[in-house]
Amino acid sequence: MKLPAGLTAKKILAAAKRSQQGMDSLGFCLACGAKAEGVEPDARKCECEMCGQAKVYGAEELAIYVAF
């Protein structure tokens, strides 16, 4: 999976870990790389507040793809 500039597997995995610990509920936009707050861990294709595209995924959902 190709990630947007500035978004790394390390950032995604750290956000997923924080989500599992109940600290944050983050997601990331695969179009522009923006961080999105209040995103369900398993969210897929949600609208990005920054760019308007339906490419926001929950951190835990993305972690599945970048971990391998």
C-alpha positions as CSV (number, residue, x, y, z in Angstrom):
1,M,0.0,0.0,0.0
2,K,1.4,3.4,-1.0
3,L,1.0,6.0,1.7
4,P,0.8,9.7,1.2
5,A,3.9,11.9,2.0
6,G,4.4,12.3,5.7
7,L,2.3,9.3,6.7
8,T,4.4,6.4,7.8
9,A,3.7,2.9,9.0
10,K,5.3,3.9,12.3
11,K,2.8,6.7,12.8
12,I,-0.1,4.4,11.9
13,L,1.0,1.6,14.3
14,A,1.6,4.1,17.1
15,A,-1.9,5.6,16.6
16,A,-3.4,2.1,16.5
17,K,-1.7,1.2,19.8
18,R,-3.0,4.4,21.5
19,S,-6.5,3.6,20.2
20,Q,-6.3,0.1,21.7
21,Q,-5.3,1.6,25.0
22,G,-8.4,3.9,24.9
23,M,-6.2,7.0,24.6
24,D,-7.2,8.3,21.2
25,S,-9.5,7.5,18.3
26,L,-7.5,8.4,15.3
27,G,-7.6,7.8,11.6
28,F,-5.7,9.0,8.5
29,C,-6.6,10.1,5.1
30,L,-5.0,8.1,2.3
31,A,-5.4,10.9,-0.2
32,C,-3.8,13.8,1.7
33,G,-2.2,12.2,4.7
34,A,-4.2,14.3,7.2
35,K,-4.8,13.0,10.7
36,A,-8.5,12.7,11.7
37,E,-9.8,12.6,15.2
38,G,-12.9,10.8,16.5
39,V,-12.6,8.0,13.9
40,E,-13.8,4.5,14.7
41,P,-10.9,1.9,14.7
42,D,-12.5,0.0,11.9
43,A,-13.6,3.0,9.8
44,R,-13.2,2.8,6.0
45,K,-13.8,5.4,3.3
46,C,-15.0,8.2,5.6
47,E,-14.9,11.8,4.3
48,C,-11.8,13.8,5.0
49,E,-12.4,17.2,6.6
50,M,-9.2,18.5,4.9
51,C,-9.5,17.4,1.3
52,G,-13.1,16.1,1.1
53,Q,-12.2,12.7,-0.3
54,A,-13.7,9.5,1.1
55,K,-10.3,8.0,2.0
56,V,-10.2,8.2,5.8
57,Y,-9.5,4.9,7.5
58,G,-9.2,4.1,11.2
59,A,-5.7,3.6,12.5
60,E,-6.4,0.0,13.5
61,E,-7.8,-0.7,10.1
62,L,-4.8,0.7,8.4
63,A,-2.4,-1.1,10.7
64,I,-3.7,-4.4,9.2
65,Y,-2.4,-3.3,5.8
66,V,0.9,-1.7,6.8
67,A,2.1,-4.3,9.3
68,F,2.6,-6.9,6.5
